[in-house]
Amino acid sequence: MAYAIIETGGKQMRVEPGRFYDVERLIGDPETPVTIDKVFFFSENDDVTIGQPLIVGATVQGKILKQYRAKKVIVYKMQPKKKTRKKRGHRQEQTRFLVESITIGDKTFTAPTVSE
């Protein structure tokens, strides 16, 4: 099983080929291919590659599945005995991103195929 640790939207996350992840908004329409080159760590079985801070020549390829807004977060501020209340809501823009393959140098790792 191959996986990588990447950075997108100011956050680091562990990604595997063939799975989708909800990340901060990426620019593009659904079915748009996306390449992320900020790869910090890569592991394939017992073979480990660690970047200093990034792995040179490593990329994660995928595509955007959909753009949406996350669940609303309510921010409520109140000062007791002052009759001061503020109620605000926020919905973060999100992107559902499908990881298709991870490339390190000349090797490409894709999702394992299921045979029946």
C-alpha positions as CSV (number, residue, x, y, z in Angstrom):
1,M,0.0,0.0,0.0
2,A,1.5,3.3,-1.1
3,Y,0.7,6.6,0.6
4,A,2.0,10.1,0.7
5,I,1.8,13.1,3.0
6,I,1.0,16.3,1.1
7,E,0.2,19.9,1.8
8,T,-2.9,21.6,0.3
9,G,-4.8,24.6,1.6
10,G,-2.3,25.1,4.4
11,K,-2.9,21.7,5.9
12,Q,-1.0,18.5,5.7
13,M,-2.8,15.2,5.0
14,R,-2.1,11.6,4.3
15,V,-3.4,10.5,0.8
16,E,-3.6,7.2,-1.0
17,P,-4.3,6.5,-4.7
18,G,-8.0,5.6,-5.4
19,R,-9.5,7.5,-2.5
20,F,-11.1,10.9,-2.3
21,Y,-10.5,13.7,0.2
22,D,-12.3,16.9,1.2
23,V,-9.8,19.8,1.1
24,E,-9.8,23.6,1.1
25,R,-11.1,25.0,-2.2
26,L,-9.0,24.2,-5.3
27,I,-9.5,26.3,-8.4
28,G,-11.3,24.4,-11.2
29,D,-14.5,22.8,-12.4
30,P,-15.5,19.1,-11.8
31,E,-13.4,16.6,-13.8
32,T,-10.5,19.1,-14.0
33,P,-7.1,17.4,-13.5
34,V,-5.0,18.7,-10.6
35,T,-1.3,18.1,-9.7
36,I,0.0,18.7,-6.2
37,D,3.8,18.9,-5.9
38,K,4.2,19.6,-2.2
39,V,5.0,16.1,-1.1
40,F,6.7,15.7,2.3
41,F,6.7,12.0,2.8
42,F,6.2,8.8,0.7
43,S,5.9,5.2,1.9
44,E,5.4,2.0,-0.2
45,N,5.4,-1.1,1.9
46,D,8.8,-0.8,3.8
47,D,10.3,1.7,1.4
48,V,10.2,5.2,2.9
49,T,11.2,8.5,1.4
50,I,11.4,11.6,3.5
51,G,11.8,15.1,2.0
52,Q,14.0,17.9,3.2
53,P,11.4,19.5,3.4
54,L,9.9,18.4,0.1
55,I,10.7,15.3,-2.0
56,V,12.2,16.6,-5.3
57,G,10.3,15.4,-8.4
58,A,7.3,13.9,-6.4
59,T,3.8,14.7,-7.5
60,V,0.2,13.7,-6.7
61,Q,-2.2,13.6,-9.6
62,G,-5.9,13.6,-9.3
63,K,-9.1,15.3,-10.4
64,I,-11.8,17.4,-8.8
65,L,-15.0,15.6,-8.2
66,K,-17.2,18.5,-7.0
67,Q,-17.1,21.9,-5.4
68,Y,-19.3,22.5,-2.4
69,R,-19.7,24.4,0.8
70,A,-19.2,22.7,4.2
71,K,-21.6,22.6,7.0
72,K,-22.4,26.0,8.7
73,V,-20.5,26.9,11.8
74,I,-22.3,29.3,14.2
75,V,-20.2,31.9,16.0
76,Y,-22.1,33.3,19.0
77,K,-20.6,36.0,21.2
78,M,-22.3,37.4,24.3
79,Q,-21.4,39.7,27.1
80,P,-23.5,39.0,30.1
81,K,-25.3,41.9,31.8
82,K,-24.6,44.2,28.9
83,K,-27.3,43.1,26.4
84,T,-24.6,42.6,23.7
85,R,-25.1,39.6,21.5
86,K,-23.6,38.8,18.1
87,K,-24.6,35.7,16.1
88,R,-22.8,35.0,12.9
89,G,-22.5,32.0,10.6
90,H,-19.8,30.8,8.2
91,R,-19.6,28.1,5.5
92,Q,-16.2,27.2,4.2
93,E,-15.7,26.5,0.5
94,Q,-14.6,22.8,0.0
95,T,-13.4,20.6,-2.9
96,R,-13.8,16.9,-3.1
97,F,-10.5,15.7,-4.6
98,L,-9.9,12.2,-6.0
99,V,-6.2,11.0,-5.9
100,E,-5.5,8.9,-9.0
101,S,-1.7,8.4,-8.8
102,I,1.4,9.3,-6.9
103,T,4.6,9.7,-8.9
104,I,8.1,9.6,-7.4
105,G,10.9,10.1,-9.9
106,D,10.1,7.6,-12.7
107,K,7.8,5.3,-10.6
108,T,4.0,5.8,-10.6
109,F,1.8,4.2,-8.0
110,T,-1.9,3.9,-8.8
111,A,-4.9,2.3,-6.9
112,P,-4.9,-1.5,-6.9
113,T,-7.4,-3.0,-9.3
114,V,-10.0,-5.3,-7.9
115,S,-10.2,-8.6,-9.7
116,E,-13.3,-10.9,-9.4
